[in-house]
Amino acid sequence: MKRLFVIIASIILALTLSACGRGTEDVTTLSRVRDASHLRALLNESEGWSTDGFFAVRDGLAEVHEDDDASRDTREHSDTNVQVDGVDEGDIVKTDGNRIYALRFNALTVIDIDQDGSMTIVFDEARDDDVWGHYRELYITDTKLVVVGVFYDVTHMPYGGRSEDDADVYYFPVYHTMTTVDVYDKHTMELEDAFQMSGHLMGSRLIGDNLYLIGSHDAYRDQDDPRPYFYVNDSRIMPDYSDITYLPHVPTRSFTVISTIRLADDNELEYDIFLGATAWGQLYVSEEGIYLASTRYEVVSTRRINDTAVSDSFEMRGTIVSYVFDENGSVEYGGAGDFKGFVINQFAMDEHDGYFRLVTRDGWGESAINRLYVFERVYEDGEPRLEQRALLDEGIGKPEETVRSVRFDGDIVTVVTFEEIDPFYVIDLSDPLNPTILGELEMPGFSTYQHPWKNDTVIGVGYETNENGWVIGLKLSLIDISDYENPVEIGEPLVLLNETQGWQYGEALHNHKAILVSEAFDFIAFAISRATWGETYEYHSDYLVFDIDLERDQPIQIAASISHMERFGEEGEWPWPYTFNVNRAVTINNQLYVISNGAITRHDINDDFSEIDHIEFDKD
């Protein structure tokens, strides 16, 4: 079964310069590709072209291990730190309380957790060494394990449209990207189905038993058949031309594809295709629908030089495209709306009580401006669109400051801007037609991620800066927003200063899924890498557990520092020390499991996170 639910994402999801005079034409009527010649004509009309992906995939993962105790009671365990409750996001480590599932490069490892917390590897398989690419994320349900990967292949095409029979033909490499989805029975680890989708994976979500994968398949004009394609196990599926939709008057350079795998319905595949532009922006998914935001530069004025029109001024304009889920979880087009500026990440978007809200930043220096938009879905003659209901474009940030982090929480949104100091704003959206800034707080540094915590507090994770606005270290702060008009920083922040000629970095600064959040044990945790240059170069990677106590003078403190680096061993035993950079950690009952690509260690939370035991993975 396949349903066609339009993907307008790519049209607007492009960082392209619009042609002079194109303007912001509102095109809402979908057209359908008629046949091969029509598709070729659309691609030939496009300005420029792009090559198709990177590499391809082949079958892997052989031996199957049985789970002797698949019916065990699920224990208390941590979950992936996601943006929206009920909308799971793929990550490289997951747990269901009975097992830990981990992706290590191109290997899938499953660790069984016994009743006492002890660990046993029950599955550890990698794709063949000569397959380029890696596993990217995984999902688990009550009965299934889903592994999503991006793998690559390369073919060669004759240059300049020459025939392969030409004696002096020159071939250039074309890289093909394939998104792979392997669905396993979670208890037996038997492979049920293997899917492949041509193109790059832009994002995915799991809602209930429906897995949504959003991808981009690049089309180039010299390809014999530029349509995206699919494999279900060994069967190749090529969509009909009439399955492809597009919007007139927009670039037609690549295909955006939403693939839906219904895990509860024997892994049934649905796919829907839109022909549009070559790039995309940010992805937000709620339980109600999918939103894709992109930005493009458009000419707003021209001047003439020697009787030639020259672009004089550009403006950053964006479009938000929406899709809504029906009662069966299928996707229908939900309309689009326009905005100015660009969206920094998925947390700058949110859907609440029938309204879609987003925060954008635009320009730099004296021209910098930050905006908050509120949209509502309306229907005209049966066609949906996102209509702007409110705009707040004053007061968010001091002069020259730009948005660095956003967090929506019901009727409240908190925004951090930065230029030399960090203003933290609390904005009231209880009246969606009249967004109001209630309070602000100034403090050094800026947060790149905000996390709502207990008792109307917000944790800020980001950077510390000096009086000149230069980054001098990492910073964790706790802000009390119980009085919206007077947000207050609680106690002293935790600042990890860079050493002389050194640096520090953590994946958590840009990827929320790298953060373990445990309100039950009053801590958050994530890995930090740091290096110093002195007489020698020294590199360290530590997994830090940050204990949180609102009653302390310094509410956030380091409770434990865990490293796998000492397991690197003698020179030559492992090729890279970075193999032992900790990636993730999970909790099961009162134990913490810390995972790197080289090992997993088990720690007692109630005994200052002391190590209980460990397993080193096969270095091959």
C-alpha positions, 0 to 999 in steps of 0.5 A: 500500500502506498499513499501520496502525502505531499512533501513540500519540504524540499521546495523551500528547504533550500539555501538558494538565491531566488531569481530577481523578481521572483518574490514570495509567490504563494503557490499552494496547488500541487501538480503531479508528474505525468511521465518520464519526459515531463520529469526530465523537462522539470529537471532540465528547467532547474537552475543547476544540478547536484549529484546523487548521494554518496555510497550504497548498502549490502546485506549484513548481520548474520548470526542470531542469538535467542533471548532465554528470558524475553518475558522478564518484567521491565525495570526502571530505566532511563529514556532518550532525552527527547523534545516532545513527550510521545515522539521518540527520536532515534539515538545510538544507545537505547535500553528497555530495562532488560537489554542495552542496544548500542551502535558502534560505528557500523556494528550493532551490539546488544547487552543483556542485563541480568536480575542483579545488573550484570552484563552479557553480550548476546549480539555483536555483529558488524557490516562488512569492512568494505561497506562505507558508512555507519549505523546512525540511530535505533529505536525499540518497541515492545517487540521490535528493534529498528536499526537505521543506517546510512551506507554508500556506494559509488558508480561512474558516469561518462562525462558531458553526456558522451556515450560509453563507446567513445574512445576518449570518454572520461568517467566521473564518480557519482556517490549514492547514499542509501538509508537502510532500515533493519527490523528485528524481533527484539527478543530473538534478534531475528531479522524480520525485514530489511528496507533501503531508501535511496537518498540522504536521511534528514530525520526520523521519528517513532510515534507509537508503532509508526516509524517516519523517515524523511529523506532527500534523493538528489536528482541529476539530469544525466541519470537515465532514471532519476526517480527515488527507489526502494528495496524491501528485502530483495525486491526493488520498488520504483514509484510511478511517475504519477506518484511524484508531486511538485509545486510549479514555479519553484526549483526542481532539483531533488526529491523529498521522500517520507517513508512510513514503516508500520511496525505493528502491521507486518512492517508495511511500507508506505512512501510519498514523494515530492520533487523540489529543491536541493536542501532542507532546514530544521525538522520538528515533529509533534503527535499532531504532525510534521513541520519543516522549516527552511530559509533562502536568500531572495533579491529585494532590490537591484541597481544598474551598472552599465545597463546591467541589473545587479542584485543590490540587496538580499533578504533572508526569507523562510517557509514552514511546511506542515503535515498532519497525521490522520487517525491511522497515522498517515500523513496529509499536507497541512499547509505552509507559511512564510517567515523572515530569518532562519530557525537555529534548531528543532527547539525553536519550533513548537506546536501547542493548543492548535497554534504553531510557534517558532523563533527566528534570528536574522542578520548580524551586527547592527542589523540583527533582529530576533522574531517570534511567530505564531501561526494557525492552520486555516482552510480556504476552499478546502486547501490548508495554509498556515496563517500568521496570527502574531509576531513579536519582533521587538525586545528579544535581545539587545542590539547586535544580539542573536538567538542562541537557544530556545525552549517552549514549555506550554504557554511559556517560552524562554529565549537566550540571546548573546553578543557579549552577555546572555539575556534570558527572556521569559515570554508569555504565550497564554494569549497566542495572539499577543505574545508578551515579554514578561521578564529578563535576566542578564548573566555572563555566557550563553546557553546552547540548550535549555532543559526544564527541571523541577520546581519551575527551574530551567537548566542552561548548558552552554559556554562561559565568556569573558567581558569581551564575549570570548568563550573561556569555558563551559557553563551549567546554570540553574534559573528560577522562573517561578516568578515569570517577571523576575527570573533569577539565577539560583546560586553560583553556576558551575563553570569549567574553565579552559586551561591555558591554550586548551579547549573543551567540547561536549556533544551535548552542546548541540545534541540534546540526545547526548544528555542523560536526564535523571530526575529520579536521582537528581542528576544530568550527565554527558561527556566532555572532551578537553585538550591542553597544549603545554610541553606535550599535547594531552587529550582527555574524555570524561563522562561527567555526572552533575548532581543538582540540589536547589538548596546548595550555594552552587546547585549544580556540582560534579558528582562523578567523573568517569573515563574509559581512556585508561582502557586504551591499553598498550600502543598498537592494541587499539588504533585510536584512543578516541574509541574510548570516548564515552558516547552515552549512558543509561540507568537501569534500577540504581545502576549506571551503564556508561558506553563508549565504542570500546567498552561498557562499564557498570556503576553503583549510583548509590555508592558514588558511582563506583565501578562494579564491572566492565566489558571491553568490546572486540576491537575487530 
